Amino acid sequence: MYCGGALVQDKRSGSIQCCGCLSVMEEVEIEGVFVNICSNCGGIWFDVGELETLIERTAIREFHALGISQECEKMRTLVQSKP
């Protein structure tokens, strides 16, 4: 895996090092998505698709808090328009 142009250890082989400060990152669950966070510098590592999933889940929760259902056409368009 690459981080800022540098090769870093692959998550599947155990803990990964932060590409910012080289500290061992801790796996943390956020909204049902497991991401790696550096307790030293605050860096965050997202595996493929994790950031998009987290954004989608957060958007759905926020829309529900506003009383807008997932069936709303504007919400469906927002959630489906992933870059």
Secondary structure, 3 states (H helix, E strand, C coil): CEECCEECCCHHHCCCECCCCCCECEEEEECCEEEEECCCCCCEECCCCHHHHHHHHHHHHHHHHCCCCCCCHHHHHHHHCCC
